[in-house]
Amino acid sequence: MEELEEFDKLKTKVLKYVLYKKRSEAEVRRKFADANDEMLDEVIQNLSENGYINDNSYIEKAVQEFMRLKNMSIKEIEYKLLSKGINKDKIENYIFENREALLEYEQKSAKYIFIKKQTIMEEDNIIQYLKKKGYLSETIKLAKE
């Protein structure tokens, strides 16, 4: 009986955590690292089955948010998702499936950065900046035109 109460308490805490803001499974595991491992596994499995924790939809939402609010290269998006503890294969799969839209976004971002930085930086410095940010050479070439 006590174990069931404990499970419900943990499930409620985790649910509040993921409802407040979309979280990856790894973020949930980090946040509740002090919880009973077996119980946490059960809670995560339960919430995953009910669609509250889903790394694929997390990737989708996060990328849409990045595209709306930031100028980033595909590489930067990948690193950002990796830092959230998302499985590299899932990220690569998403990038592969959405390659065209992501390339278009990266080109727009690079062009925007190029235009914005032109007043304060030399062209070579902007190119170096974009390379450091992980922009593809092809994208940089297109942004320069």
C-alpha positions as CSV (number, residue, x, y, z in Angstrom):
1,M,0.0,0.0,0.0
2,E,2.8,2.4,1.0
3,E,4.6,1.7,-2.3
4,L,1.6,2.5,-4.3
5,E,1.3,5.9,-2.5
6,E,5.0,6.5,-3.1
7,F,4.5,5.7,-6.8
8,D,1.5,8.0,-7.1
9,K,3.4,10.8,-5.4
10,L,6.4,10.4,-7.8
11,K,4.1,10.1,-10.8
12,T,2.4,13.4,-9.8
13,K,5.7,15.2,-9.4
14,V,7.0,14.0,-12.7
15,L,3.7,14.8,-14.4
16,K,3.7,18.3,-13.1
17,Y,7.4,18.7,-14.2
18,V,6.6,17.5,-17.8
19,L,3.3,19.4,-18.1
20,Y,5.0,22.7,-17.0
21,K,7.3,22.4,-20.0
22,K,8.0,19.7,-22.5
23,R,10.9,17.6,-21.2
24,S,13.1,14.8,-22.7
25,E,13.3,11.5,-20.8
26,A,16.9,12.3,-19.9
27,E,15.8,15.6,-18.3
28,V,13.2,13.8,-16.2
29,R,15.8,11.2,-15.1
30,R,18.3,13.9,-14.2
31,K,15.7,15.9,-12.2
32,F,14.5,12.8,-10.3
33,A,17.8,11.1,-10.0
34,D,17.3,10.7,-6.2
35,A,14.1,8.7,-6.7
36,N,13.9,4.9,-6.5
37,D,15.3,3.8,-9.9
38,E,12.7,1.0,-10.5
39,M,9.9,3.3,-9.5
40,L,11.1,6.1,-11.8
41,D,11.4,3.6,-14.7
42,E,7.8,2.6,-14.1
43,V,6.6,6.2,-13.9
44,I,8.5,7.2,-17.1
45,Q,7.2,4.1,-18.9
46,N,3.7,4.9,-17.8
47,L,3.9,8.6,-18.9
48,S,5.6,7.6,-22.2
49,E,2.8,5.2,-23.0
50,N,0.3,8.0,-22.3
51,G,2.2,10.5,-24.5
52,Y,3.5,12.8,-21.8
53,I,7.1,11.9,-22.3
54,N,8.1,11.4,-26.0
55,D,11.6,12.3,-27.2
56,N,10.5,12.4,-30.8
57,S,7.8,14.9,-30.2
58,Y,10.2,16.8,-27.9
59,I,12.6,17.1,-30.8
60,E,9.9,18.3,-33.1
61,K,8.7,21.0,-30.7
62,A,12.2,22.1,-29.8
63,V,13.3,22.5,-33.4
64,Q,10.1,24.5,-34.2
65,E,10.8,26.7,-31.3
66,F,14.5,27.2,-32.4
67,M,13.4,28.0,-35.9
68,R,10.9,30.6,-34.6
69,L,13.1,32.3,-32.1
70,K,16.7,31.9,-33.1
71,N,19.2,31.8,-36.0
72,M,21.1,28.6,-35.8
73,S,22.9,26.1,-37.9
74,I,21.7,22.5,-38.2
75,K,24.9,21.6,-36.2
76,E,23.8,24.0,-33.4
77,I,20.4,22.5,-33.3
78,E,21.9,19.0,-33.0
79,Y,24.2,20.0,-30.1
80,K,21.4,21.7,-28.3
81,L,19.2,18.6,-28.5
82,L,22.2,16.4,-27.5
83,S,22.7,18.6,-24.4
84,K,19.1,17.8,-23.4
85,G,20.0,14.1,-23.3
86,I,18.2,13.1,-26.5
87,N,19.5,10.0,-28.2
88,K,21.8,10.9,-31.1
89,D,20.1,8.4,-33.5
90,K,16.7,10.0,-32.9
91,I,18.2,13.4,-33.6
92,E,20.0,12.3,-36.8
93,N,16.8,10.5,-37.9
94,Y,14.8,13.7,-37.4
95,I,17.4,15.8,-39.3
96,F,17.5,13.2,-42.1
97,E,13.7,13.2,-42.4
98,N,13.5,17.0,-42.3
99,R,16.6,17.8,-44.2
100,E,15.1,20.1,-46.8
101,A,13.2,22.4,-44.3
102,L,16.3,22.5,-42.0
103,L,18.6,23.4,-44.9
104,E,16.2,26.2,-46.0
105,Y,16.1,27.5,-42.4
106,E,19.9,27.3,-42.1
107,Q,20.3,29.3,-45.3
108,K,17.8,32.0,-44.1
109,S,19.6,32.1,-40.7
110,A,23.1,32.5,-42.3
111,K,21.8,35.2,-44.7
112,Y,20.2,37.1,-41.8
113,I,23.5,36.9,-39.7
114,F,25.5,37.9,-42.8
115,I,23.4,41.0,-43.3
116,K,23.3,41.9,-39.6
117,K,27.0,41.5,-39.1
118,Q,28.1,43.3,-42.3
119,T,28.0,46.7,-40.7
120,I,30.4,45.7,-37.9
121,M,32.6,42.9,-39.3
122,E,34.7,42.2,-42.4
123,E,33.3,39.5,-44.8
124,D,36.1,37.1,-43.9
125,N,35.3,37.5,-40.2
126,I,31.6,36.8,-40.8
127,I,32.5,33.7,-42.8
128,Q,34.7,32.5,-39.9
129,Y,32.0,33.2,-37.4
130,L,29.5,31.2,-39.4
131,K,31.9,28.3,-39.8
132,K,32.5,28.3,-36.0
133,K,28.7,28.1,-35.5
134,G,28.6,25.0,-37.7
135,Y,27.1,26.4,-40.8
136,L,27.7,24.3,-44.0
137,S,30.2,25.7,-46.5
138,E,27.4,25.6,-49.2
139,T,25.1,27.6,-46.9
140,I,27.8,30.2,-46.2
141,K,28.4,30.6,-49.9
142,L,24.7,31.2,-50.6
143,A,24.4,33.7,-47.7
144,K,27.3,35.7,-49.1
145,E,25.7,36.1,-52.5
